[in-house]
Amino acid sequence: SCLAGNGKYDNTMSRAEAMYLGLRTIRAAAKDAFIIGCGCPIGSAIGFVDGMRVSCDTGPTWVPEFPLPHWDNGTLPALRGMLRNTISRAPLGHRWWHNDPDCILLGESTKLTDNEVVSAASVVAMTGGMFLLSDDMQKVSDARLNVAKRIFPLTGVTAVPLDLHSTMNMGMPSVLRLWCTENALFGTDAAEEEKINGPVASESPKNIPSGRVLQEQASKLECEVGYSPGIIVDPYSRERSCFLVAPGLGTWTIVSLSNWMEHKAKLSVSFSTLVQHSLQDFAAASLDDAANLTVSATESSSPGEQSESGFHVFSFWSSTYTWIPHQTLVDKSPLIKQLLPHETEIFHIKPAYPKRPQYIGSDLHFSCGFEVQSFEWDSSHIKLCLKNEYDKSGYVFLYLPDSADGHTLDKARVIVDGKESKMEIVARPMIEDGNGERHLGRVVKIRVTTNGSGEAAGMVWITW
């Protein structure tokens, strides 16, 4: 009745009024049921629907193909249009409703390349809306199915498109940014928190009060859309672009970089743009000191000192690591990555602490943190515990500081789920701190498996 020419029972009503009355009636009748608007006028549905399709239909091709007109790549079924609108309307998510970006097509019966499937998964993961699959899962290859596994469950947080109004890269936003922190008490006064929970531990996260541990809350959407939020934050605050991780993991930036062009290209973005925001967000969260966000208060006494030893940079989809010196931030040099057509990479940029172990990431979950239950260490061991909610297998990546002789870690003992295992050296970074001293370390990867039973699994012990 809201469409021109369809007629209305009450001709004194405008089409907008008829739409409003219809949606209000559906909402009243549905009560607590989850209502999703698909093809519904966006403005009319505010306040009435729980989820909303924010893009055109996806499709088995990158752009519309015959018999569809090729020139309309914004509204006709195709992956490109779906991704463009999903990114540009990401700010609506978890404010007016939960964004529905349409389903991810995994099957090889489409014309989508592996890079395009990964890009679709990356955008859905970074924008944090609903996660839908429509393929016959029995016909999906393990490689394509693994793409979906690596973004599930979604974090329920929405990335910020940094180049939303740019006309570069085919006119599509190509840089999405999230940030993560172990601090579970957004917007609270740090002094008041200390009165309640006691002082923040300065060495091992096992001493951090239980009030600071990530408390995942049940959600009626958890089973329906793969949305497993932690503590719900004000949707209008800057923390809506941050999700909570286990104590010991620290605070870092997640950035996705996409090449939407039809040819291989080098994309660049200012490195300072990617990391400086975290310092501002610490203040926005009413934190007196950035040391409250880290396990070791003795290694960082102010936000400005967080990156004096450079940054660990982990590329999620390619599982590659590099160390970037602090001077890159000072010089405002860009982060440069060469990407194939329609390819996306997700980077984790974490302040480096060369004198202590750090969790670098994993190939289990795009967040490189949401999969961790706890991370503890002292001068002679590391204990890592993964969440055992889903059946997954892959590698975790850790940074370990070398001893003065450089050989102590050669004799390290690795135990995974009670069985002897081994670690493989991925890199040997020489990290220079703010005092000009150099520290040799090693980044290692260890094979892990979780079975989804909820019982203890994915337990890693390293002793030396």
Salt bridges, closest charged atoms under 4 A:
ASP50 OD2 - ARG27 NH1 2.96
ASP50 OD1 - LYS220 NZ 3.97
ASP57 OD1 - ARG53 NH1 2.63
GLU65 OE1 - LYS111 NZ 2.88
ASP100 OD2 - ARG53 NE 3.40
ASP102 OD1 - ARG53 NH2 3.16
ASP114 OD1 - ARG144 NE 2.89
GLU116 OE2 - HIS342 ND1 2.61
GLU193 OE2 - ARG212 NH1 2.28
GLU216 OE2 - LYS387 NZ 2.71
GLU262 OE2 - HIS342 NE2 3.11
ASP281 OD1 - ARG238 NE 2.91
ASP281 OD2 - HIS277 ND1 2.99
GLU299 OE1 - ARG356 NE 3.95
GLU308 OE2 - HIS326 NE2 3.40
ASP378 OD1 - HIS381 ND1 2.77
ASP402 OD2 - ARG428 NH2 2.78
ASP402 OD1 - ARG442 NH2 3.11
ASP410 OD2 - HIS407 ND1 3.28
ASP410 OD1 - ARG442 NH1 3.08
GLU420 OE2 - ARG413 NE 2.56
GLU432 OE1 - ARG438 NE 3.91
ASP433 OD2 - HIS439 NE2 2.80
